[in-house]
Amino acid sequence: MRGELTPRLGFGLVSAAALVWATPFLWMSVAALRPASYGAAGMASLWPDFTPTLDNFAEAWASADFARYYLNTILLCGGILLVQIITASLAGFAFARLAFPGRTALFYAFLVQLMLVPVVLLVPNLRTVAQLGLYDTLPGVAAPYLASAFGTFLMRQTFRSIPRELEDAALMDGASPLDLIRHVYLPLAKPALVAFSIVSVTSHWNEFLWPLMVINDPDKRPLTLGLATFTRGAEGAQAWGVIAAGTILVVAPLILAFLLFQRRFVNSFLASGLK
């Protein structure tokens, strides 16, 4: 009897937690589709007792330059991910396969970055970006993230699990270290690359504090800064439906990507050994 109750209890707890987690998204969806004529009191209801409308989305899109915000965010996240894959792959290969003095100590020192609270690095990073002449630019926002300790650790662990025999066979055929990485290691590390790409894009898509400190030009704002500016104006008018619609415009690409690639999303984390 206890064996039957335990899975049911676990399922009930997980379902309750999922419902609590999904409640803000449910309200946001209902509010975004609710006509503005319902007023602020009507916006507090979760029950969709109305005829859905897309007017809030149209007003949100017209009230802010979301097209530019999308472009800036895509350029920012895509550029960071591209450079991170290169740097993490090269560093991961060096720590996994190359023998040099102090390799283990240097690797552990490199991982110290994972234990640092990001806020601690805000002022030093901002000073460095300003000295490099990258203040108020998208490259300035991307600069601190171009090397990833997490990505290096993940690629090192993945490369260490690849059989040495494949590397020896490639070396006998005259492959260089770069050829090894490109044609042997990276194709076999696709699950880890997918997992890291998901983590990287999600974290930088949602980044707010660091871009807020670096970017002043309205034309260079990513989606998070654009949404903050947009909501400040809409809150004064108590346009909660428009605010909800604008928020959906920001989070929708990530939700849609997850729904489309859910199976690959889960399998990539399982294959890469992430917990």
Summary of the structure (lengths in Angstrom):
residues: 275
radius of gyration: 23.3
end to end distance: 30.8
largest distance: 74.1
contacts: 770
relative contact order: 0.14
helix: 80%
strand: 0%
